[in-house]
């Protein structure tokens, strides 16, 4: 368990800002305590300072996880965000996509969002912008990348992909042995 290097911090915060913009600083500057990001076995964990200090007393090989896993670095030093970060990203999301009830199940199985399953989309969403995917009842289902801008979605074919799937809450069932 160690603090992030400058390169890792740049990559990680760049990925987070794709989804929540300048609200990244709200994850660290919280009124309920001091929170930080720490790297352990190529995974980034979000934890409060008290838990981090307690975890420091556990041997590295015995420590499985602490706090909330936000994602992991690949061997090529790219960062992949995990669905476990969804609860922290959703309140600060700048761009959102809402799914019709008929499209929720397909999304939770890991499929992209099609135009015919799109309920609403935030105005001025740009192409390839990070978005949080919600149900029509405002329940966060996952996150993805907008395949089309808001203007392009209005005139798109009903079978066109409007949001690329990145992660969804169905992964808790599909990948329960690898998430922690």
Secondary structure, DSSP 8 states (H G I E B T S, - for coil): -B---HHHHHHHHHHHHHHHGGGHHHHHEETTEEEEEEEETTEEEEEEHHHHHHHTTS-TTT----SEEEEEE-TTS-EEE-GGGHHHHGGG-SSEEEE-HHHHHHHHTT--EEGGGEEEE-TT--TT-EEEEEETTS-EEEEEEESS-HHHHHTS-TTSEEEEEEEETTHHHHTTTT--
